Amino acid sequence: MRFLPLLLLGSTLAISAPLSAQTEKHECLDSNRIRNWIVIDDETLLLDAGPKKYRVSLQSSCFNLDTSPTLQFEGDPITGRICSGTLDVIRVQGEQCRISRIREIDKKSFNDAQNKKKASMKVKKT
């Protein structure tokens, strides 16, 4: 009978670890809805997916993001949804950039970033 409390404690720890991992929310987006994107840096971009806007963080630098006219989003092969899973990537000029996190942002944040990007492009041209 002395071993019962230790056994229960061990079971509780084994059960609580997966539950805490499940509470971490992973946002998803429908790659078919992406209309536009804004490159913040080599590891971050903002996506316009219609009524929703997203901030996408990559696992490592993706050097061709800012120069490529097209991006290819690969997620679930059936639904087309991207959920920052292990297979979710952005392909850019032959480079495969793994997605680490997707977070929904508000429209104002997206528009502010877009205006800032346009202003910096004007400065570069002059």
Secondary structure, DSSP 8 states (H G I E B T S, - for coil): -TTHHHHHHHHHHHHHHHHHHHTS----EEGGG--EEEEEETTEEEEEETTEEEEEEESS--TTTTT-S--EEE--TTT-EE-S-TT-EEEETTEEEEEEEEEEE-HHHHHHHHHHHHHHHHHHH-
